[in-house]
């Protein structure tokens, strides 16, 4: 399915999490798509969360992932 991706938790940390799942998240939250989960992506995720009734912590957990798949909560 084009609008979904296998879930895995994401948060800004060192070393940075990288890969296609990060790019998938970045596309959905309107971040620069570089495949690296850094502070700018975490901020974009937090904005997405705040605008979709989720806890704005910048962490892609199960609820945020589900919201990203649907495009909303």
Secondary structure as the mmCIF struct_conf table of DSSP 4:
data_model
#
loop_
_struct_conf.conf_type_id
_struct_conf.id
_struct_conf.beg_label_comp_id
_struct_conf.beg_label_asym_id
_struct_conf.beg_label_seq_id
_struct_conf.end_label_comp_id
_struct_conf.end_label_asym_id
_struct_conf.end_label_seq_id
TURN_TY1_P TURN_TY1_P1 UNK A 2 UNK A 3
STRN STRN1 UNK A 10 UNK A 10
BEND BEND1 UNK A 14 UNK A 15
HELX_LH_PP_P HELX_LH_PP_P1 UNK A 16 UNK A 16
STRN STRN2 UNK A 17 UNK A 18
BEND BEND2 UNK A 19 UNK A 19
HELX_RH_AL_P HELX_RH_AL_P1 UNK A 20 UNK A 29
TURN_TY1_P TURN_TY1_P2 UNK A 30 UNK A 30
BEND BEND3 UNK A 34 UNK A 35
STRN STRN3 UNK A 36 UNK A 37
HELX_RH_AL_P HELX_RH_AL_P2 UNK A 39 UNK A 51
TURN_TY1_P TURN_TY1_P3 UNK A 52 UNK A 53
BEND BEND4 UNK A 54 UNK A 54
BEND BEND5 UNK A 57 UNK A 58
STRN STRN4 UNK A 60 UNK A 60
HELX_RH_AL_P HELX_RH_AL_P3 UNK A 62 UNK A 70
TURN_TY1_P TURN_TY1_P4 UNK A 71 UNK A 71
#
